[in-house]
Each structure stands twice: as C-alpha cells, then as structure tokens.
Amino acid sequence: MATTAEHAAMRRAIALARSALGSTNPNPAVGAVVLDSDGAVAGEGRTQRAGDNHAEIEALDAAGERARGGVLVSTLEPCRHEGRTGACTEAIVRAGISRVVYAVGDPDPDAGGGAEELRAAGLDVEADVLADEALVDLAPWLLATRRRRPHVTWKYAATLDGRTAAADGTSRWITGPESRRDVHRLRAQSDAVLVGIGTVLADDTSLTVRDWPAPDLPAGRQPLRVVVDGKARTPLSSLILDDAAPTLVAVGAMADERRVKALADAGAEIVELPGPDGRVDLGALLAALFDRSARLLLVEGGARLASSFVRERLVDRIVGYHAPALLGAGPPVLADAGIPTIGAAVRLEICDVTQLGADVRITSEVR
Ligand SMILES: NC(=O)c1ccc[n+]([C@@H]2O[C@H](COP(=O)([O-])OP(=O)(O)OC[C@H]3O[C@@H](n4cnc5c(N)ncnc54)[C@H](OP(=O)(O)O)[C@@H]3O)[C@@H](O)[C@H]2O)c1
C-alpha cells in the first residue's frame, strides 16, 4: 500500500508531467519524484525533449546521494530499454533506490517490462497508484502509440445555441478572455494545431501559443501549424506562414503546382495527400503527422473540417467553450457529419465541466 507521502509525491509527479505536455514528442510527458529514506522530497523531474533525459533520470540527478534507500515515484512505469538515453531501470538500481511506485504501465514492447526487471533486481515495486488521475494526460499518448496516429482533440467556441458566428459572418470574441486564454493552454499542450483553409481565409489566424505563460516550457517552443488546403489557396501573406512556428500545408490532387511551389518558397512544408473530390485524405494526414513525431493534435475547425473528422470517426476528445449568448442563425459548430438518424448519433462521455469567466468549458470523449 502506497503511503500518504507517496500519494502526495504522485500528485506532484502528475503536475510535473502536465507541465511537460506538448514538449516531449514523440515521448510521453512523465513526471517523477524521489523521496529520501525519511519520506522527504529529495528530487523532482519531468521528461525533457526527445533524446534528452527521462523524468526518472532528472529526479534521480536532483536527489543525488539522497536517493540511496529512497522511493522513486513516477507517473509511468520506468523504461527498461537503452534507446537514446539509457534504461531508467538501470539508473534506478545504480542510485540505490529501494522502492518504486508508478501509476500506469508502459505498453511499449521495447520500453515496457521495467517493473519486472526492477523486482528481479530486488526492489519493492507497486503499480496503479493514482492511475486514473495520471491517465487523464497519459491516455492520449497511449492511444496515439497504439493506433499509430495522433490523439485528436477538437476544440470549438460557440454560443449556447451552437453558433460560431452571426448571420452576417461576424464572429470575433464569441467567448470571453478566460476561454480564449485557455485555448492557448490547449495549443501549448499539443504537438500540432490544425485548421481548414476556410478558417485561414476567414480569420487569418496565426495559430501560435501567445497568451499562455507556460514558464516551465522550453522558451519559444511552438506546436507545428497545419493547414488542410486541398487546392493550395493559402494566401502568401497569411499570418500562418510567418516564422513564429513551422507550418505544414496538406494539399490534394487539384492543387495548382505554381501555388504549391510558392507556399514551399514561403517556408511551408507541403505534403500532397489526395482524398476524394480534390480534398485532403485526413487519415493519411494523421499518419504523416505521426511520422513527424506528433502524438497530440488539436483541431481548431472550422465546421466543415470538423465534420469530416467526425464523419471519419477521427475525433477522440472534444473541448467546447460555450458562451452565454444566443444567435439563432449563423454557421453551426458542426456541418453535416453524415449522421442520418438519432440512432447513429456520436455518443460522448462528459469528463469535465468548468466555468471560465462567463463561459462554460465542456470536455467530453468519444467512447
Ligand atoms: N468558433 C470556432 O470555434 C471556430 C473555429 C474555427 C473556425 N471558425 C469559423 O469557421 C469558418 C470557417 O469554417 P469553414 O467550415 O468554412 O471552413 P474550414 O472547416 O476551416 O475549412 C474547410 C475547407 O477545408 C478544405 N478541405 C480539404 N480537405 C478537407 C476534408 N477532408 N474535409 C473538409 N474540408 C477539407 C476544403 O476546401 P478546399 O476544397 O479548398 O480544400 C473545405 O472547404 C470561419 O468563419 C471561422 O471564423 C470558428
């Protein structure tokens, strides 16, 4: 049975892991805490950029000699494979840790199995400590690893009657400043952020992380920006092509070659992924993003693109910001998603409801 100090250390490890979200791809964001033999915190760590230290190594380094006879608490089972950074299990044994407590097992065939190795080395090991809390952030990475495509969160902002703009097309500031700031948190915690060309043309969005201090994140880190642009219509003057972050433009078979070249000359990476009707093949796009290390993808709309994601059952989590306003007309949050009858409705499970200023944020998952 985990002690009170170990539970507290796990809560801290979960917070450390959360602060690393979006900066560790393709690795999972993990947090770790070392308790000394008296149960006091001796060291903390979180996953660094790929190729750099895992959370356990950071925590062991910080603890130094105080790790001897102590407990290592980690949100994920320590890895046992060499990889680019050396096995965490070996470092744990070398540091003289006597007990390991972790939340979630590592399903990776190479990295997993660390718990058994530690037990074989004579350590006391306890699994599943606060696993449900750790899974809130780890489950998307686990799903991405299993399906070999990024976990997809679709985010929208709407009035209570589900409109994203007024009948005349005006849409600025539907939601309040707290919600808008929260969207920057979502971006910061994602590896890639994606919009349709309709949104680029209407809003000239820059899609960067701005209003989120994220003091713990490496300076200047921005998620990959992705435009789904079948005909390569992204204007060369678009903010999304500025040098604040890398940009990938996915085009279809009907994209004009000269426009594609101009976008590439403007610094965008171009991938041609022909789907039906000159559109972009979204499944192929997700595979391409996975190959580029993206595990957590944020889809920011608009309605037509979101409906394709829903139609193709490619949405895993939905974050809706609902403003206390009514419009009665104007574009809906979702276009036709190919659902003809109530029996075919995409059923969701609500995981969180939070009031942000005057708005309500509803987070749900597709089961
Ligand atoms: N409130 C919110 O949360 C929110 C968020 C974002 C946007 N918006 C608003 O939504 C509006 C834009 O939405 P929209 O529906 O017009 O455009 P959109 O969803 O941003 O982009 C749709 C376009 O993407 C291209 N596309 C390529 N492959 C596709 C595929 N597989 N599936 C779907 N689309 C594909 C198509 O253009 P091609 O045929 O040229 O490829 C399609 O017309 C704007 O007014 C914006 O302000 C609101």
The ligand as an SDF file (V2000), in Angstrom:
LIG
                    3D

 48 52  0  0  0  0  0  0  0  0999 V2000
  -15.8840   29.2750  -33.2810 N   0  0  0  0  0  0  0  0  0  0  0  0
  -14.9790   28.3770  -33.5780 C   0  0  0  0  0  0  0  0  0  0  0  0
  -14.6460   27.5260  -32.7650 O   0  0  0  0  0  0  0  0  0  0  0  0
  -14.3520   28.4270  -34.9130 C   0  0  0  0  0  0  0  0  0  0  0  0
  -13.1220   27.7700  -35.1170 C   0  0  0  0  0  0  0  0  0  0  0  0
  -12.5850   27.8240  -36.3910 C   0  0  0  0  0  0  0  0  0  0  0  0
  -13.2490   28.4630  -37.4140 C   0  0  0  0  0  0  0  0  0  0  0  0
  -14.4090   29.1140  -37.1650 N   0  0  0  0  0  0  0  0  0  0  0  0
  -15.1240   29.8150  -38.2260 C   0  0  0  0  0  0  0  0  0  0  0  0
  -15.4610   28.8250  -39.2100 O   0  0  0  0  0  0  0  0  0  0  0  0
  -15.4490   29.4320  -40.5010 C   0  0  0  0  0  0  0  0  0  0  0  0
  -14.6210   28.5500  -41.4330 C   0  0  0  0  0  0  0  0  0  0  0  0
  -15.1530   27.2440  -41.4400 O   0  0  0  0  0  0  0  0  0  0  0  0
  -15.4490   26.5070  -42.7870 P   0  0  0  0  0  0  0  0  0  0  0  0
  -16.3040   25.3530  -42.4600 O   0  0  0  0  0  0  0  0  0  0  0  0
  -15.9390   27.4980  -43.7720 O   0  0  0  0  0  0  0  0  0  0  0  0
  -14.0050   26.0820  -43.2830 O   0  0  0  0  0  0  0  0  0  0  0  0
  -12.9250   25.0730  -42.6570 P   0  0  0  0  0  0  0  0  0  0  0  0
  -13.5940   23.9510  -41.9890 O   0  0  0  0  0  0  0  0  0  0  0  0
  -11.9180   25.8690  -41.8990 O   0  0  0  0  0  0  0  0  0  0  0  0
  -12.2000   24.5780  -43.9820 O   0  0  0  0  0  0  0  0  0  0  0  0
  -12.9330   23.7660  -44.8680 C   0  0  0  0  0  0  0  0  0  0  0  0
  -12.1920   23.6150  -46.1630 C   0  0  0  0  0  0  0  0  0  0  0  0
  -11.0630   22.7640  -45.9660 O   0  0  0  0  0  0  0  0  0  0  0  0
  -10.7720   22.1330  -47.2050 C   0  0  0  0  0  0  0  0  0  0  0  0
  -10.6380   20.6890  -47.0290 N   0  0  0  0  0  0  0  0  0  0  0  0
   -9.6760   19.9290  -47.6050 C   0  0  0  0  0  0  0  0  0  0  0  0
   -9.7970   18.6540  -47.2830 N   0  0  0  0  0  0  0  0  0  0  0  0
  -10.8890   18.5880  -46.4820 C   0  0  0  0  0  0  0  0  0  0  0  0
  -11.5350   17.4910  -45.8450 C   0  0  0  0  0  0  0  0  0  0  0  0
  -11.0790   16.2370  -45.9240 N   0  0  0  0  0  0  0  0  0  0  0  0
  -12.6360   17.7620  -45.1320 N   0  0  0  0  0  0  0  0  0  0  0  0
  -13.1090   19.0260  -45.0000 C   0  0  0  0  0  0  0  0  0  0  0  0
  -12.5270   20.0900  -45.5710 N   0  0  0  0  0  0  0  0  0  0  0  0
  -11.4280   19.8630  -46.3230 C   0  0  0  0  0  0  0  0  0  0  0  0
  -11.9430   22.4280  -48.1480 C   0  0  0  0  0  0  0  0  0  0  0  0
  -11.5080   23.4610  -49.0170 O   0  0  0  0  0  0  0  0  0  0  0  0
  -10.7920   23.0340  -50.3970 P   0  0  0  0  0  0  0  0  0  0  0  0
  -11.8320   22.2970  -51.1550 O   0  0  0  0  0  0  0  0  0  0  0  0
  -10.3390   24.2990  -50.9890 O   0  0  0  0  0  0  0  0  0  0  0  0
   -9.6710   22.1570  -49.9850 O   0  0  0  0  0  0  0  0  0  0  0  0
  -13.0110   22.9480  -47.2190 C   0  0  0  0  0  0  0  0  0  0  0  0
  -13.8710   23.8630  -47.8400 O   0  0  0  0  0  0  0  0  0  0  0  0
  -14.8740   30.8030  -40.3240 C   0  0  0  0  0  0  0  0  0  0  0  0
  -15.9190   31.7380  -40.3700 O   0  0  0  0  0  0  0  0  0  0  0  0
  -14.2720   30.7870  -38.9490 C   0  0  0  0  0  0  0  0  0  0  0  0
  -14.3320   32.0520  -38.3360 O   0  0  0  0  0  0  0  0  0  0  0  0
  -14.9830   29.0930  -35.9410 C   0  0  0  0  0  0  0  0  0  0  0  0
  1  2  1  0
  2  3  2  0
  2  4  1  0
  4  5  1  0
  4 48  2  0
  5  6  2  0
  6  7  1  0
  7  8  2  0
  8  9  1  0
  8 48  1  0
  9 10  1  0
  9 46  1  0
 10 11  1  0
 11 12  1  0
 11 44  1  0
 12 13  1  0
 13 14  1  0
 14 15  2  0
 14 16  1  0
 14 17  1  0
 17 18  1  0
 18 19  2  0
 18 20  1  0
 18 21  1  0
 21 22  1  0
 22 23  1  0
 23 24  1  0
 23 42  1  0
 24 25  1  0
 25 26  1  0
 25 36  1  0
 26 27  1  0
 26 35  1  0
 27 28  2  0
 28 29  1  0
 29 30  1  0
 29 35  2  0
 30 31  1  0
 30 32  2  0
 32 33  1  0
 33 34  2  0
 34 35  1  0
 36 37  1  0
 36 42  1  0
 37 38  1  0
 38 39  2  0
 38 40  1  0
 38 41  1  0
 42 43  1  0
 44 45  1  0
 44 46  1  0
 46 47  1  0
M  CHG  2   8   1  16  -1
M  END
$$$$
